[in-house]
Amino acid sequence: MEKLMFPMRTINITQGVNGQYSHQGTYAIDIAGKDTGIDDVYAPCTMICRYKDVPANGNACFFESTEKVQFADGTIDYATMMFIHCNDVSHLHLGQIIKQGEVFYREGTAGQATGNHCHIEVAKGQYTKLYIKNAQGRFMLPQSVHPASAFFIDGCTVKNGDGYVWKKTTDKITNWISCGDAKWQYRKDGKLIKNDMIWDSEYGAWYAFDKDGYMIRSALFQYQGKFVWLEESGKMLKNGELKLKADNSGYLNKA
């Protein structure tokens, strides 16, 4: 099984996840490569070309892994990827198979771009459709995920990783999934934990997750008919004292 590899040799992020220029509410990243020139983009896995857009839309190209791959967070699934801004994609066609590690795309300025770079988005699952429009009015890849939870960075030089925790294939794969903005999810046996609690032996603590699978912090959680308190770290409070007060609406808060 192939591991999903970062598609450029130099990680130099010029606009990151939820970037306020044009990435609001998305997991997109812009990569400028080692300098202001035009760097190659390599296939993260063996993949098939599913769609090729027009130059006015940045020559956006959509690809789907031909088989399930391993993501950096340990997930085993198909990968769907979108790349934008290459100046010339005449060499690509629908149904074309590109092997992992082959050069298939380049940085550029096609579409709405200031300076050579490659816009990259990655999603879990097979290709379904092009874009969806989010609440911030930005078009994005459906079911997209944080790039740091998707790509391994073996062989890459990190010039500017935007503070994300990147993994190599030799790193330990944990059950924790970083979703950005201090949000975390937890996957066990390939399934996302939702509206439940889990014991994590790595940290020796219980953690709770809401209906969308996000870790709960500084809040009460009802579990098996009883209430527990989750600290700011997310750990369940044990052998400790918790002081609460009620506001005018009757909601409980820490005293």
C-alpha positions, 0 to 999 in steps of 0.5 A: 500500500502506498503512503500519501507523500507531500507533492513538492520537494520544498514546503514553503507555505505562503498562505495556509489553512483558513488564510484570510486572503483567499482560504477562509474556511478551507484546508487549502495551502499555497506552496511557493517552493524553494524560491520565486521560480517554478518548481515541479509538483510530484504525484503524491500517490499513483492516481488518475486524472478525473477533471481538468478545468480551464485557464481562467479557473487556474487550470485546476486539476482533480485526481483520485488515488487508484487504490486506497492509501495511508494518510499521515494520520493513519487513515486508510482510504482513497485520496482526492486531490486538487492542484491549481495555477499550473500555466500549461496542463496540455499534457494532462487528460481525463483518465490518465494514470500517473505513477507515484513520484512522477512530475505531473504539474508545476507552480504557476500563475494561471487564474487568480494568482500573485507570484508562482505557487501551487494551490493544494487541497486534499480530501479523504474518499473517492472523487465525487464532484468539483467544488463546493461553496462554504459559508465564507463564500470560498470554493473548496474540495468536498471532504477536504482535510488538513494537509498535515494530517494527509501527507508524509514529508519524507525527502522534503525541506521545510522552509516554512511549514506554517507551524503545522506538525508534519510527519514522516513515514518513520514517525509513530502514527497515533490515533489523534488527528489535528484539525487545525485551530486547536481542534482534535479528533480521535480515530480508533480501528479506522472509525472516528469517535463521536458523542462518546468517551475513549481511554487513551493509553498514550496519555493515560487519560479519558477524553470526550468527543462531541457529535461531530467528533471534536474533542471537548474542553472545559465543559461538562459531558454526560456519559453513561448517565453521569456527568464528567468534567473535561479540563482545558487539555481535554483530559477528564478530571479525576481526584480533583475539585471543581467549583462551578457557578451559575449565571443569570440564565442558569448555565454553569461556569467555572467559579 
